Amino acid sequence: MAVTASIKKGFGVATHSMTIVGLLSLFGFVWSLLNIYYAPKIQAQTQTPDPKLSILIMIATVIFILVSIFLQSGTLGYVRDKIKQGNANLSAFMGAGSKYYIKLFVVGLIIALTAMVFILVAALAVAFLKKPGFFIAVPVALAAIYFILLMFFAPYIVVVNEEKSMAAIKKSIGLVKKNLLGVLGISAILVAIGFVIGLLAGVILGLMNVAAPGVVSQVAYAVLSSVLNAFLGVFVTASFMNFYMEISNTAGA
C-alpha cells in the first residue's frame, strides 16, 4: 500500500514542481552540450593524448559532481516541504541546497568509499586467482549492492530528520533491513518506469537521427533527455521521500 501511494504521490509532486524540473533540465542540458562538443576530442585522446584536455575533463567532472550534490540537497529539501506542507518554492530549494550540502557530501563519500572497498576486493580476487577469482567477485559484488542499498535512505534521513551523516547511515541500515521487500518493490517499479521511458526516448532519438542526422538531432535529443531526466529525478526522489516518511512513521522513527 505504501509503495503504490508513494509512487502516486511522487508523480503528483513532480507534475506540480515544474520550476525545479526546469532548473534541473537546464543543468542537464548544459552538461549534454558540453558532452556533444567534447565527445570528438575525447575520442581523439585515444590516439593523440592532450594533457590540457585531460585536466579540463577532470575539472569539469569535479564541478559536475559538486554541483550535483547541491542540486540533490535542494531537491530533497524542496520535495520534503512539498510533501509535508503541500507547497515549496525556489528559495526552499536553494536554502536546502546549502544547508545539507556538507552532510550529503559526507554520506556520498562514505557510500563511494564502501563501493571502492568491495570493487578492490573483487579486482584483487580476479587478478590473483584468475578464473576462481570470479567465483569470489560475484558474491562480493552482490554484497556491495546490498550494503549500498542499506545506506540508501541516509540522504532522506539527513534532510527529514536533521540527522548527522553517520547517524543517518546507521538509521538507514536499520530501516532498510526491516523494510527490505518494500524497498526492493518500489525500486523495481521505478526502475521499470524509467526503463520504459528510456526505451521510448531511444525510439524518438532514432527518428530524430533519420529526420535530421548530426548535431541538430543531438541537440534536440539533449533537450528531450534533459527534461525527461529532470522530471524522473523529481518523481523518483518524491516517491522515495514519501515511502521513507511512511515506513519511518510506522517504525516510530
Secondary structure as the mmCIF struct_conf table of DSSP 4:
data_model
#
loop_
_struct_conf.conf_type_id
_struct_conf.id
_struct_conf.beg_label_comp_id
_struct_conf.beg_label_asym_id
_struct_conf.beg_label_seq_id
_struct_conf.end_label_comp_id
_struct_conf.end_label_asym_id
_struct_conf.end_label_seq_id
HELX_RH_AL_P HELX_RH_AL_P1 ALA A 2 THR A 15
TURN_TY1_P TURN_TY1_P1 HIS A 16 HIS A 16
HELX_RH_AL_P HELX_RH_AL_P2 MET A 18 ALA A 44
TURN_TY1_P TURN_TY1_P2 GLN A 45 GLN A 47
BEND BEND1 THR A 48 THR A 48
HELX_RH_AL_P HELX_RH_AL_P3 PRO A 51 GLN A 85
BEND BEND2 GLY A 86 GLY A 86
HELX_RH_AL_P HELX_RH_AL_P4 LEU A 90 LYS A 99
BEND BEND3 TYR A 100 TYR A 100
HELX_RH_AL_P HELX_RH_AL_P5 TYR A 101 LEU A 129
BEND BEND4 LYS A 130 LYS A 130
HELX_RH_AL_P HELX_RH_AL_P6 LYS A 131 LEU A 150
TURN_TY1_P TURN_TY1_P3 MET A 151 PHE A 153
HELX_RH_AL_P HELX_RH_AL_P7 ALA A 154 ASN A 161
HELX_RH_AL_P HELX_RH_AL_P8 SER A 165 LYS A 178
TURN_TY1_P TURN_TY1_P4 ASN A 179 ASN A 179
HELX_RH_AL_P HELX_RH_AL_P9 LEU A 180 ALA A 211
BEND BEND5 ALA A 212 ALA A 212
TURN_TY1_P TURN_TY1_P5 PRO A 213 GLY A 214
HELX_RH_AL_P HELX_RH_AL_P10 VAL A 215 ALA A 251
TURN_TY1_P TURN_TY1_P6 GLY A 252 GLY A 252
#
